Amino acid sequence: MSSMFKPKDWKNLPPRKALSATEIVSGLAQLDGWKLTGDGADVAIEKTFTFANYFETIAFVSALAMVAHTQDHHPDLSVHYNRCVVRFNTHDVNGLSITDFDCARQADALVASPAA
């Protein structure tokens, strides 16, 4: 059975590249609440999302799993009763790529308040 949710096919796209320090700082400036963690090949961007209860936390994790699958870019998650720590990095570039920032924006969009 094939999935109706197709992951991104990286074979047909330009290879990802590691971002420079300047590009990382610029990317972080455009994100709310994300921070830089780790160093070297383990550098990542990370954010803690807080929820009212376990159900909301797991609903977020499920929605984020859909984003991760379609982007074929999977974060490290630390799931707790009322919060989820999300950590993105790009292993194949030994650092951060634009994909990490794209996925961070999509994670933020999952919890964004609707425009008034």
Residue frames relative to the residue before (quaternion, step in Angstrom):
aa qw qx qy qz dx dy dz
M 1.0000 0.0000 0.0000 0.0000 0.00 0.00 0.00
S 0.2828 -0.7654 0.5528 0.1693 3.57 -0.80 0.96
S 0.5078 -0.6493 0.4827 0.2958 3.51 -1.18 0.64
M 0.4158 -0.6892 0.5261 0.2745 3.57 -1.05 0.70
F 0.6606 0.4368 -0.2902 0.5372 3.56 1.30 -0.16
K 0.1530 -0.8311 0.5327 0.0446 3.53 -0.14 1.32
P 0.3723 -0.7159 0.5379 0.2441 3.57 -0.86 0.91
K 0.6300 -0.5191 0.4194 0.3971 3.54 -1.26 0.47
D 0.2987 -0.7509 0.5657 0.1641 3.58 -0.97 0.88
W 0.2400 -0.8240 0.5007 0.1131 3.58 -0.05 1.31
K 0.5368 0.6333 -0.4110 0.3767 3.62 1.18 -0.36
N 0.7460 0.3908 -0.2106 0.4965 3.58 1.10 -0.64
L 0.6412 0.4871 -0.3221 0.4978 3.57 1.26 0.29
P 0.6068 -0.5291 0.4124 0.4263 3.59 -1.15 0.39
P 0.5585 -0.6103 0.4240 0.3685 3.61 -1.01 0.66
R 0.5047 -0.6285 0.4942 0.3257 3.52 -1.13 0.69
K 0.1510 -0.7737 0.6071 0.1002 3.54 -1.19 0.56
A 0.5587 -0.5880 0.4661 0.3535 3.53 -1.21 0.57
L 0.4164 -0.6975 0.5294 0.2449 3.54 -1.04 0.84
S 0.4924 -0.6257 0.5152 0.3173 3.55 -1.21 0.55
A 0.6783 -0.4703 0.3616 0.4336 3.57 -1.28 0.25
T 0.6403 0.5279 -0.3208 0.4566 3.59 0.99 -0.82
E 0.6642 0.4970 -0.3024 0.4694 3.59 0.96 -0.87
I 0.6304 0.5298 -0.3296 0.4617 3.59 1.06 -0.74
V 0.6582 0.4984 -0.3084 0.4725 3.59 0.88 -0.92
S 0.6489 0.5108 -0.3113 0.4702 3.59 0.97 -0.84
G 0.6580 0.5129 -0.3037 0.4602 3.59 0.96 -0.86
L 0.6600 0.5046 -0.3070 0.4643 3.58 0.95 -0.86
A 0.6219 0.5567 -0.3400 0.4333 3.59 1.04 -0.73
Q 0.6896 0.4715 -0.2714 0.4780 3.58 1.18 -0.50
L 0.6740 0.4533 -0.2841 0.5095 3.59 1.31 -0.08
D 0.3459 -0.7411 0.5418 0.1938 3.56 -1.06 0.77
G 0.8644 0.1476 -0.1180 0.4660 3.56 -0.77 1.07
W 0.5514 0.5847 -0.4104 0.4310 3.61 1.23 0.02
K 0.0988 -0.7915 0.6014 0.0466 3.56 -1.09 0.73
L 0.4953 -0.6315 0.5158 0.2998 3.50 -1.30 0.45
T 0.0021 0.7904 -0.6122 0.0220 3.59 -0.91 0.92
G 0.7729 0.3495 -0.2571 0.4630 3.53 -1.28 0.37
D 0.1873 -0.7630 0.5997 0.1519 3.54 -1.33 -0.17
G 0.7753 0.3038 -0.2476 0.4952 3.54 -1.28 0.32
A 0.8254 -0.1567 0.1448 0.5226 3.57 -0.97 -0.89
D 0.6762 0.4908 -0.2852 0.4697 3.60 1.25 -0.37
V 0.3746 0.7246 -0.5016 0.2882 3.60 1.22 0.21
A 0.0354 0.7988 -0.5953 0.0790 3.55 -1.01 0.86
I 0.3212 -0.6604 0.6164 0.2841 3.50 -1.39 0.08
E 0.0758 -0.8208 0.5644 -0.0454 3.53 -0.95 0.97
K 0.0351 0.7766 -0.6285 0.0247 3.53 -1.18 0.70
T 0.2868 -0.7224 0.6022 0.1823 3.53 -1.16 0.69
F 0.1690 -0.7626 0.6211 0.0637 3.54 -0.80 1.13
T 0.1746 -0.8036 0.5658 0.0597 3.58 -0.80 1.05
F 0.1062 -0.8039 0.5852 0.0009 3.54 -1.02 0.93
A 0.6387 -0.5529 0.3844 0.3723 3.57 -1.28 0.28
N 0.8171 -0.0286 0.0792 0.5703 3.58 1.05 -0.71
Y 0.7307 -0.4310 0.3096 0.4295 3.55 -1.33 0.05
F 0.6223 0.5562 -0.3460 0.4285 3.59 0.94 -0.83
E 0.6741 0.4836 -0.2942 0.4746 3.60 0.88 -0.92
T 0.6210 0.5420 -0.3380 0.4543 3.57 1.02 -0.78
I 0.7053 0.4554 -0.2676 0.4727 3.57 0.81 -0.99
A 0.5949 0.5441 -0.3674 0.4637 3.61 1.07 -0.61
F 0.6391 0.5102 -0.3156 0.4814 3.60 1.01 -0.81
V 0.6524 0.5155 -0.3150 0.4577 3.59 0.89 -0.93
S 0.6511 0.5126 -0.3145 0.4630 3.60 0.96 -0.83
A 0.6623 0.4887 -0.3036 0.4799 3.58 0.95 -0.85
L 0.6508 0.5088 -0.3116 0.4695 3.58 1.00 -0.81
A 0.5926 0.5607 -0.3638 0.4495 3.59 1.09 -0.63
M 0.6226 0.5282 -0.3343 0.4709 3.60 1.05 -0.72
V 0.6375 0.5098 -0.3207 0.4805 3.59 0.94 -0.87
A 0.6716 0.5103 -0.2987 0.4464 3.58 0.82 -1.01
H 0.6656 0.5060 -0.3076 0.4542 3.57 0.93 -0.87
T 0.7096 0.4552 -0.2821 0.4578 3.60 0.78 -0.95
Q 0.6865 0.4402 -0.2793 0.5069 3.60 1.14 -0.56
D 0.2675 -0.7694 0.5152 0.2664 3.58 1.31 -0.37
H 0.5712 0.5255 -0.3760 0.5061 3.53 1.00 0.98
H 0.0790 -0.8723 0.4813 -0.0347 3.53 -0.14 1.32
P 0.3254 -0.7706 0.5188 0.1763 3.57 -0.64 1.12
D 0.4477 -0.5738 0.5829 0.3613 3.50 -1.38 0.13
L 0.1068 -0.8013 0.5882 0.0234 3.55 -0.89 0.98
S 0.0986 -0.7297 0.6718 0.0807 3.51 -1.19 0.70
V 0.1058 -0.8431 0.5273 -0.0052 3.56 -0.24 1.34
H 0.0363 -0.7890 0.6120 -0.0396 3.55 -0.87 1.06
Y 0.7649 -0.3773 0.2461 0.4604 3.59 -1.28 0.12
N 0.8446 0.0686 0.0110 0.5308 3.58 0.68 -1.07
R 0.7490 0.2964 -0.2241 0.5486 3.58 1.13 0.54
C 0.1284 -0.7546 0.6380 0.0835 3.51 -1.33 0.42
V 0.2170 -0.7498 0.6130 0.1226 3.55 -0.83 1.02
V 0.1280 -0.7951 0.5926 0.0190 3.56 -0.73 1.17
R 0.0273 -0.8037 0.5928 -0.0433 3.55 -0.82 1.05
F 0.0797 -0.8053 0.5875 0.0048 3.57 -0.69 1.16
N 0.2216 0.7079 -0.6666 0.0731 3.51 -1.24 0.68
T 0.4023 -0.7077 0.5312 0.2350 3.56 -1.27 0.33
H 0.3403 -0.7919 0.4756 0.1758 3.53 -0.20 1.33
D 0.7098 0.4894 -0.2911 0.4146 3.59 0.87 -0.87
V 0.6995 0.3666 -0.2927 0.5390 3.63 1.24 -0.01
N 0.3865 -0.7460 0.4583 0.2899 3.59 1.32 0.04
G 0.7528 0.2684 -0.2061 0.5647 3.54 0.92 0.93
L 0.6659 -0.4557 0.3852 0.4477 3.52 -1.06 -0.85
S 0.1129 -0.7681 0.6269 0.0654 3.54 -1.13 0.73
I 0.6996 -0.4404 0.3427 0.4462 3.54 -1.31 0.13
T 0.5721 0.6051 -0.3764 0.4061 3.59 1.12 -0.61
D 0.6144 0.5484 -0.3520 0.4449 3.61 1.02 -0.72
F 0.6951 0.4630 -0.2721 0.4779 3.57 0.93 -0.89
D 0.6042 0.5399 -0.3518 0.4687 3.60 1.08 -0.67
C 0.6895 0.4712 -0.2811 0.4728 3.58 0.90 -0.93
A 0.6044 0.5468 -0.3551 0.4578 3.60 1.06 -0.66
R 0.6459 0.5069 -0.3183 0.4739 3.60 0.97 -0.83
Q 0.6587 0.4982 -0.3132 0.4689 3.58 0.99 -0.79
A 0.6155 0.5231 -0.3483 0.4756 3.61 1.05 -0.68
D 0.6436 0.5151 -0.3177 0.4685 3.59 0.94 -0.83
A 0.6470 0.5387 -0.3189 0.4354 3.58 0.97 -0.85
L 0.5894 0.5916 -0.3672 0.4096 3.60 1.12 -0.56
V 0.7778 0.3079 -0.1603 0.5240 3.59 1.09 -0.63
A 0.4144 0.7220 -0.4636 0.3033 3.58 1.27 0.11
S 0.4737 -0.6391 0.5267 0.2997 3.54 -1.12 0.71
P 0.5307 -0.6172 0.4617 0.3525 3.59 -1.02 0.70
A 0.5505 -0.6062 0.4549 0.3500 3.56 -1.10 0.69
A 0.4656 -0.6946 0.4796 0.2659 3.54 -0.99 0.84
